[in-house]
């Protein structure tokens, strides 16, 4: 059997195993090691299995995963989201669709300290849905804005998907974080525009909320300044070069811990214990995923699939932009059936060498990758955020699908803007010290 044929069979086997609900890390580890053994022999495969786990687990670079996961758990379980939503709602809740706008803005704020799309969607679902139901918001608008807003968790830094992309491709995690700031703000603005157009066409779907006094607005802002300070400290420190990603993650985790301890008076031991347990489980899963991706990458290398793919495409396509469009379309299609982490881990070992061959900026491409995997989180039939919101809201899935449809249109517009103007992603990284 030729190496290329073995590689193709391995990719098909991996996709089948993933659809059988085998964890992505275990699936990539099993297929990668078996495929490597089939091509290179059993002894070299055993050598890979002996060496790669050690190199992965002792590499201090990967500590950033654990620390940002810990930061996200402290933020998620401390109840910070309630104060974020309340602060934004006091300022814009009186507008038509104001509660939906406040939800999107609060999702952006929570994303800046959590790094998780699902955590963002669940938290805002619990916080914002009761308020929107109180003011008779339609199920479609209420669930749609929360599901879409939750995707901000993997574009606005820190982001676990950006970290994994940086680890797999060898790109700077700090630059990836900086590159996500402006696109994240643009995404918030586009989602806000969707809501304003929606309530303009159907005012009954998003009635205005209660007006608040200036004193109430100032008071609400006073409760969220520690969150803003924490984000500025972590991301600002990375920007000016004061911290490495590991140091920024450690400071962020410590800051989120302090905020949580101040909010959880009387429950501090339970709060810390619960956060540590959740972080250990998530970090273990992430490490297994990274290990599986590395072994699978070795298998793809000996199979020569990335090289053969690059040769074939370079002989057919001259335009780097066409290559980017083709890769993104494949990832969007996969997003209808797979979660974002699985998409990145499956496609990057195959497509990234092609991106390098065409001289495409890897940081810009990484932001596009993160952006299209966000679309997958709210794309039927398997968009993870859709099922999360359905469970939280207890509404028919058809209502959730209707609700996210306008936001998906905004997502494609956003991707087109980022492709047309790469400077939006690259300006902040280029200014870093």
Secondary structure, 3 states (H helix, E strand, C coil): CCHHHHHHHHHHHHHHHHHCCCCHHHHHHHHHHHHHHHHHCHHHHHHHHHHHHHHHHHCHHHHHHHHHHHHHHHHHHCCHHHHHHHHHHHHHCCCCCHHHHHHHHHHHHHHHHHCCHHHHHHHHHHHHHHHHHHCCCCHHHHHHHHHHHHHHHHCCCCCHHHHHHHHHHCCCHHHHHHHHHHHHHHHHHHHHHHHHHHHHHCHHHCCCCCCCCHHHHHHHHHCCHHHHHHHHHHHHHHHHCCCCHHHHHHHHHHHHHHHHHHHCCCCHHHHHHHHHHHHHHHHHHHHHHHHHHHHHHHHHHHHCHHHHHHHHHHHHCCCHHHHHHHHHHHHHHHHCCCCHHHHHHHHHHHHHHHHHHCCCCHHHHHHHHHHHHHHHHCCCCCCHHHHHHHHHHCCCHHHHHHHHHHHHHHHHHHHHHHHHCCHHHHHHHHHCC
